[in-house]
């Protein structure tokens, strides 16, 4: 059976905009809890007739296994690279942080799949080993981002993965994307600079799969090849009926607008960031684009967000609203959520002025 955390999936409550210090702190905790809620379950496992045959993974179980393998491979490689980085303390710190974050994401999804609970029966088939991630830090950062994009495309597409499972898997992928950006920043490289090496390694995997009949899913990308590790903004759809009736999209617009109202105060009064106007304008433009699709307008004339909420609390609310869209029944809405969450974490990592407590395994322990 697929391992899963001991706690059951949590329901997704209405996301309120708090007032007061205690409520502001509570909102951050709720946003963090929501990102790890709805852990993927073991449905989609089918046993073959032979008692020693390996259970076949399908549906949500297969998507979950692919995601877990990516973070397990990243954690192993980060620890190996850290042990060799004896002359660079900052490099070791970034690699150790990556290992810890990757381990946290593995645990969020219940650990690496072990159908035999550590004791493979005699004559039974063992799961494929977790693949090695790239050994070069630059290529590793690119690979992390590419696997994150792969997983986001999977959960936002028209697949068997939906609801809280999609939200949880999307949150894990967003966390891996943020880790990729942090590692790239630590080494002074761009996420796209390791693409050639990742392409080469993927081609090598395809040869091995052809020769051996199977391959390590920790490496494998879809038939379309390695996704672009640096996502680009794309225009929102203009004629989606299911998006127009989405309550999650209306709530997201409300949160984005409210956060935009709070950001200038955080710059002027708190000195918490330097780009309040640019970030607020981006949120307002995003909200306007969604409203132009015909989504109902749930914005408040005066935002009810507490005056003493901090920047991390605002960002947690924004990212939580992005991730909530991944639980929608509409592929269009899920795609918007994946796009906005990716943009937000990469922009926040670039400015270095925000925490990402809403994403499992992103924060440095």
N, C-alpha and C positions, 0 to 999 in steps of 0.2 A: 504493500500500500504506500501511497505517497505520504510522507511525513507532513504534518501540519502543526502550527503552534497550538498550545494547549487551550488558548482562549478562543471562544467562538466568534464568528464574524459579528461586527457591531452594526447596528442600524445607522443609516445616514440621516441625522436630524436636519431640520430647517436651519440654515446658517444665519444666525442672528447677528446684527451689528451691535456690539455691546456698548455700555456706558459705564463709567466708573473704573477705578483701578482694578478692583477684583475681577470685574467682568472682562476688562481688557486682557488681563492675564489668562482668564479662562478661555477667551476666544483663541489664543495662541495654542493652549493645550488641546482644545477641541480640534483645531486645524491639524495639529500633529497627530492626534489620535485617528482622525479620519483617513490620513494618508496610509496608515497601517491596518485600517479596518478592512473587513471583507476579504480575508486571506483566501487565495485560490484553493479550491477543494480537490478531492481526488477523483471526481467524476471523469469519465473518459478512459479509464483503465479497463482493458478487456483481457481476460485470461484465456490462453490457448488450451487445447485439449490435453496436451502433455503436461504432467505435473511439474516438470523441470523447465518448461519453456518460459521465456521472459515475458511478462505482461506487456502488451502493446499499448503505447500511449497515443491517445487521440484527443482532439478538441482542446479544452482548457488545460488538461494535464500535460499535453505536449508543449503548449505555449509556455506554461509555467516552468517546465523542465528546461526548455531552451534558455529562458531568462535566468534561472538559477545557475545553470552551467556557466553562463557568461561571467557572473559575479564571482563564482567560485574560482574560475580560472584567473580572473583579475586579482583576487586576493592572494592566490598562490604566487603569481608572478611578481606582484608588488613586494611581497616578503622576500622573494629571491633577489630582486633588484636592490632592495634596501640593505640586505646583508653585504652586497658588493660595493655599495656607495659609501665606503669608509672615509673618503676624502671630502665629502660634500654633506654637511649636516642638514642643510635646507632640503637637499634632495631626499635624504633619508626621512625627514619629517613628512614630506609630501607623500612619499611612498607608503610610510606607515599609516598615514591618514587614509590613503586609498584602500589599504588592506582592511582597516577597521570598518570603513564605510561599506566596502563590498561584503564583508562578513555580516554586517547588520542587514543588508538587503537579502542575503541568502537566508538568514533567520526569519526575516519578514515573510518570505514565501515558504517557510517550513523546512528548509534544509535541502540538501542534494538527495535526489530520489534514490531510495534503497529498498527495493521490493522484498529483499530477504532479511532485512533488519540486521545487516552486518555478518550474517552467517549463510553464505550461499550453499544450498543443498548439493550433495554429491550428484554430479551429472547435470546440474542446472546451469543455465546461462546467466552470466553476470552482466549488469548494465555496461555500456561503453564508458570508458574512463572520461573524466572531465579533461577537456583539451587544454593545452598550454596556450596562454595569451602571448602576444608578441613580446620579445625580449628587449626590444629597444623602447625606452620611455616615450619617444616621439610617436612611434607606431602604436604603442600601447594606448596613448591618449586618443589617437584616431580610431583605433579599434573599439575602444569603449564607447565613443560617440556613435560609431556606425552601428554597433549592436543595440544601443539605446534607440536609434532611429528605426532600426528593424522592428524592435518590440513595440514601439509606439505605432508604427504603421500596422502591425498585426492587431493590436487592441482597438485601433480606431477604424479599421476596415470592417466590411460586412462579413464577420466571422461568427463562430460559435461562442466566442468570448464576449460577455456582456455584463451589465450591472456592476456590482461591487467588485467582482473579479477583474473586470476591465479597468476599473479605477485603481485597484491595488497594483496590478501589473503595470499600468501606466505610471503610477507614482514611483515605482521601483526604476522604471526606465528613465524617468526624468532625473531621479537621483543619480543614476549612472552617467547621464549626460553632464550634470553639474560636476561630478567627480572628474570626468574627462577634461572639462575646461580648467578645473583647478590644477590638474597634473600638467596640462599644456602651459598654463601660466607659470607654474613653478620652474619649468624648463625653458621658458621663453620661446615657445613654438606655437604655431597655429594648428587648430584641429585638423586641417586638411593636409598638413605637411607630411603625414605618414601614410597617405593614401596609396602610393605606389607599392610600399612594402606590404600593406594589408592585402592589396590586390594580388600580389605575388604569392603570399601565403594561402590565400583563398584558392588560387589556381592549383597550388600544390595539394591542397585538401581534395579538390575535385578529382585529381589524378589518383590519389590514394583511395577515394571512395569507389572509383571505377575498378581499380585493381582488386580491392578487398571486399567489395560488395556492401560496405558500410563506412560511415565516417563519424567523426566526433562532432556531435551537435554543438559543442561549445564553440566551434569555429564556424559552423555552416551559416551562410546567408541564403536568402531566397534565390530562385533561379534568375532573378533580375540582376544579381550581382551585389557588390558591396554598396550599401546606401551612402549617400552624401553625408559625411560626418558633420558638416556645417549646414544646418537647415536654413533655407531662405524663406522669407515671407511670401505668401501667395495670396492673391485676392480672395475674399470670401465669396461664397456662392450667393447669387441674387434671387434665385427662384425656387427655393427649397420649402415645400409646404410643411414638412415635418419639423423643420427648423423654426418656422414662423410660429408654430404652436408650442414650442418648447418652453416649459416653465424654468428649466435649468438655465437656458440661455437668458431668459428675462432676469433671473436672479443673478447671473454672472454680470450682466450689464449694471445692475444695481450696485454690486460690490465694486466693480471697476470704477464707476462714477464716484462712489463714496471714497475710495482710496485716493482718487485724483484730487478730491477736495481736501483730504488730510495731508497730502505730501508737502504743499508749500509751508504749512505750519511747522512741519518736522525740519524743514531747512532753516527757516527764519528763527524759530524759537529754540529748537533743540540742537540745531547744527548737525543733524544726523546724516545729511547727504548734501551733495553739491549740485545735483541735476534734477531738482524737484520739478521745475517747469517742463523739462524735456520728458521726464517720466510721466507726469500728469497729462501732458498733451498726448502722449502715445496711448494712455488708457482711455482718454476721452475720444480719441479718433477711433479706437477699437470699438468702444461702446456705440458710437455713431454709425459705424459700418454695420454692426449687428442690427441696430434699430432700423437701418435702411432696408434690411432684408424683410421687414414686416413683423419682427418680434415685438411683443407687447412691452410697453414702457413702464417699468416698475421703479424708476428712479425716484429719489426723494429730493424735494426742493432744498432742504437743509439736511445734510448727512447726519445720522445719529451716532456716528462713530465717536467714541470717547475722546475728549481732548488730551488725555494723558496716555493714549495708546502709543507704543513706540514703533520704530520702523519695522522691526522684525514682526510685530503683530500685524501691521498693515500688509506686509509681503506675504505672511502666512494666509491671510484672508484672500488675497488676490490669487495665490497659487492654489488654495483650496477650491476657489470658484472655478479655476481652469480645470482642475482634476475632476470636479463633480460632473463636468460635461462628458467625461469618458464613460460615465455610468448610464448615459442616455441610450434609448433604443434606436436612435437615429445615427447612421454612419456619418451623416453630414455634421451633426452636432459633436460627435466624438472626434471627428477630424479637426474641427475648430478648437476643441479642448487641447488636443495634442499639439497643434500649432502654437497656441497661446502659451501653454506651459513651457514648451521648448524655448520660445522667444524670451519669456520672463526669466527663466533660470540662467540662460546664457548672458542676458543683459545685466542681471544682478551680479553674476560672477565677474563680468568685465569691469564693473564699477567698484567691486569689492566693498560695498557699503551696506550689505544686507545679509541677514541670516536666512537659512532655508530650513527652519525647524519643521516645516510642513512636509518634508520629503524624508522617507525612511533612509537612514544610512548616509545622509549628506553631511550632517553636522559633525564636526570634529569632536571625538569623545573628550 
